[in-house]
């Protein structure tokens, strides 16, 4: 069974969110590349700490 990746929120780095790879529709890097906008298939959007590459790698490790 797949596990969710745990990511820190850009707005409040003490808050975390759990995301499964199969929930992700798109990851868009922020202008300074320290953060990424993660768009989920259900339409929810989250700004997370980490580059696009970091987030994809973390999601790959949860499979």
Phi and psi in degrees as a GROMACS rama.xvg file:
@    title "Ramachandran Plot"
@    xaxis  label "Phi"
@    yaxis  label "Psi"
@TYPE xy
-71.4825  146.538  UNK-2
-105.463  155.836  UNK-3
-83.3449  145.681  UNK-4
-79.7217  146.449  UNK-5
-111.213  126.707  UNK-6
-131.557  148.011  UNK-7
-85.7282  141.435  UNK-8
-79.1737  142.168  UNK-9
-62.9287  -45.1702  UNK-10
-67.8528  -35.5802  UNK-11
-143.284  94.8361  UNK-12
-69.5444  -3.785  UNK-13
-86.4725  -10.8376  UNK-14
-94.9733  141.805  UNK-15
-126.078  156.914  UNK-16
-132.974  145.67  UNK-17
-104.883  128.938  UNK-18
-133.909  137.453  UNK-19
-94.6496  146.182  UNK-20
-55.4212  -40.1534  UNK-21
-72.0298  -6.13457  UNK-22
-85.5254  -19.2677  UNK-23
-83.0736  127.321  UNK-24
-92.8741  -44.2656  UNK-25
-158.189  149.946  UNK-26
-124.769  123.401  UNK-27
-115.541  121.601  UNK-28
-67.7908  143.626  UNK-29
-74.5398  164.644  UNK-30
-57.9865  -36.0418  UNK-31
-93.5646  0.570264  UNK-32
66.4649  7.56419  UNK-33
-88.137  -17.5622  UNK-34
-130.198  163.166  UNK-35
-141.051  145.331  UNK-36
-91.2847  119.589  UNK-37
-104.386  121.176  UNK-38
-105.868  122.69  UNK-39
-92.8697  159.224  UNK-40
-61.8275  -25.1795  UNK-41
-83.907  2.13182  UNK-42
97.0141  -13.326  UNK-43
-68.3247  146.879  UNK-44
-131.005  138.089  UNK-45
-137.794  134.412  UNK-46
-88.787  119.768  UNK-47
-117.92  153.95  UNK-48
-72.2955  135.911  UNK-49
120.327  153.472  UNK-50
-77.9766  166.779  UNK-51
-56.0554  -44.5556  UNK-52
-62.3026  -44.5455  UNK-53
-58.2304  -43.8675  UNK-54
-68.4559  -45.0503  UNK-55
-60.7659  -41.7521  UNK-56
-63.4813  -41.4316  UNK-57
-63.8134  -39.5854  UNK-58
-67.8948  -36.752  UNK-59
-63.0734  -36.6914  UNK-60
-69.2395  -16.6987  UNK-61
-87.5411  -6.837  UNK-62
